[in-house]
Amino acid sequence: MENTKNNGFWEYLSGLILKNRLVILSLILVITIFLGLQWRNLSMTYQEANLLPKDHVANIEYNQFLGKFGEEGNLIVIGFQDNRFFTPKAFLAWKELMSGLKSCKEIDLVVSISDLKKLEKDTINEKFQLVPFFDNNKVQNPEYLQQIKQDLFNNLPFYEGLLFNKKT
């Protein structure tokens, strides 16, 4: 019984297609021509779709990040908050971590507090020079690190917002 119902449906469908073959072929031709004409409007994008509203907090922070660091797909930013950072033990551990990262062949550039430079005026040669901000021979001295901390946070506004945030 079921076989005749199925045959009846398929026979009906095939008969309908054969009777209306010119209409169906014309419809396929029109759709093909229309889609062919739309080819010139086709474009590729390599940006991810933004599913959040423009005024969403995460979207605003992301756009601020892009404004500051640019839209580079291979940038990694590591941030932390630690009151003990300017102690000899923590500072040396950070410096060792940064040295380890720099030694990786896949990493092109590491910007860290331990590698900061400051601009000094050379009055003899009448030019400016970039000199290391830290004296590596003195980083074992806690007083020296506290002095460096004060200088960094109070006298070098260039690095504020780039390497540290006074608010946090």
N, C-alpha and C positions, 0 to 999 in steps of 0.2 A: 504494500500500500504506500509506504513512505517513498519508495522508489519512483512511483508514478507522480507523486506530488512534487518531488525534486525535479524530475524530468519535465513536468509541466511548467514549473517556474523558469527553468533554464531555457526551455523551448520558447516560452513567452518572451524572455529577455533577449535571446538571440534574434527572434523575429522582429522585436521592436528596434533593435540596433540595425538590422538589415534594412528594414523599411525606411528608417530615418538616417541612413548612412550619409547622404549628402549633407544633411543639416549638421550631423555630428562632425563630419570632416571639415565642413565650413567653420564650425565653432572652434575646432582645434586649430585650424589655420589662422583665424582671427586672433585667438589667444597667443599663438606663437609669434605672430607679427607684432602684437602689442608688447609682449615681453621683450622681443628683439629691439624694439624702439626704446625701451626703458634701459637698455644696456649702458647707454652713454651717461645715465644718471647714477650709475652704480659707483660707489666709492668705498674704499677700505679705511678703517680707522684702527689705530693701535692703542687707543685709550680705553681704559676700563669704563664701564657704564656706571654713572653716578646714581645710585638708587636712593640716596638720602636727600631730603630737601636742602636747599642752599643755606637756610638759617639753622640747620641742625648743628649742635655743639661739635660733634666729631668732624663734620664737614668743614666747619669754620677753622678748627685747629689744624686739619690737614692742609687747607689752603694757606694758612699762615706758615706752616712748615715748608710748603712748596715755595712760598714767597721768600723765605729766608735761605733755604738750601738748594732750591732749584729742583727740577723734575728729572732726577737721575735715578735710574732703576737699580743701581748697585751701591747705594749709600746705606750704611748702617750707623745709627747713632746710639751710643750707650750712655745712659744717664743714671745718676744715683744721688742719694742724699745721705751723708754720714758726717756727724760732728767730729769724728776721730780721724778724718782724712789727713789733716795737717799734723799728724804724729809721725815720728820716724818709721815705725813699723808699717802703718797703713800706706804711707807715701811710697816707701820702698816696694811694697807689694804691688801697688798700682804701677809703679815704674817698671817692675819686672813683667807685669801683664802686658803693658804697652810694648816693651821690647820683644816679647813673644809674638805679639800680633805683627810687629814690623818685620820680623824674620820670616813670616809666611810669604811665599812667592806670589800668592794670589792677591795679596793686599798691596795696593799702590801707595796709599798715604794714611798716616795716623796722625790726628791732631789731638793733643793731650795737654793737660796742665803741666805735666813734667817736661814738655818740649817747648814751652812758651819762649818767645823772644820779646825783648823790649827795645825800643828805639832810643838810642843815646846820641847826643850831639858830640861830634869830634871837632873841637875848636881848633886843633892844630891843622888838620887837613880840610877844615871847613866843609864837613859833610856829615850826614847821619849814618849811623851803623846799627845793624841789628845784632844784639848781643844776647846770650842766654839769660833768661830770667832767674834761673836757679843755678847755684854753685853746687855741683855734684859732690864736692868734698865736704859740704856743710849740711847736707840733708839729714845727717844723723843727729843734729843739734835741734832739740825741740824749740828753743827760743828763736833760732833762725827760721824755722818753718812758720812759727807764729808771726814773725816779722814779714815774711813773704806773703802770708795770708792777708795781713793788713794792707800791704802794698797792692796786692792783686785786687782786692775788693774795693779799695778806696782810691787808688792812684792810677789804675789802668781801666778806664771806662770802655775802652775799645772791646775788651773781652766780655763785658757784661751782655748777657743775652745770647752770646755765641758759645761760651764755655761755662758760664755760671749764671745763676739767677739770684739776685739779692733777696728776692721775696721768699725764697725757700731756704 
